[in-house]
């Protein structure tokens, strides 16, 4: 006598696989002792060809077995803060959707910058897609994301561990402004994504102090990380950043030199503009 119930979904699945391999005509009904639990969901009438019934059973059983997986219960409190920015209009939203489809980080950064300048934010339906691109890789290209996701975007980012760095761009969970010292601590001790997010927020609060914090320790990072971090200087970029960027043109890594040159080209009357 088997210690496993013949009606157990796992046993029935194994029996169905064996029947498919050997052939239903050869094993007849022997492959389904006790019947199948999923038969109530399909037409298993005796007038149907056994092979067709088997295919229907396998299709239904795959869903049945998958649905039996235990799911983690997570309590989600839906309490977003009030919007501090108005969602952009339909035309801008359509353009953003096209940019997201193409996956062009530079264009997305430009869109975010323009939206922020006009006091508008990413539409709620597209916030997740923007945050997904923001946390991918180490490009650091989305320097203007803080300007375009608004308080609703920051709230959303705080609900997902992958986006958590963008849930603290200048605000804490209560919606109050985060002070420069708290951001500096995140810059000093966080992961790369968290440090980039902190530096973006620091630049928005005090560009000069943020630049000094970056220059003081960025040389200790890897070349890839340095290139990503330098991109954050695009937040409140001004002629005051020119000297620091020119010094970065001497970096041993070409990716860092290229990033610095790109930013210098955006400063009016700089050597590379």
Secondary structure, DSSP 8 states (H G I E B T S, - for coil): --SS-TTSHHHHHHHHHHHHHH-HHHHGGGGGTT--GGGGGS---TTS-HHHHHHHHHHHHHHHHHHTS--------------SSEE--HHHHHHHHHHHHHT-HHHHHHHHHHHHHTTEE--GGGHHHHHHHHTSTT----TTHHHHHHHHHHHHHHTSGGGGGGGGSSB-TTS-B--HHHHHHHHHHS-HHHHHHHHHHHHHH-HHHHHHHHHHHGGGS-HHHHHHHHGGGGTT--GGGHHHHHHHTT-S-HHHHHHHHHHHTTSTTSTT-
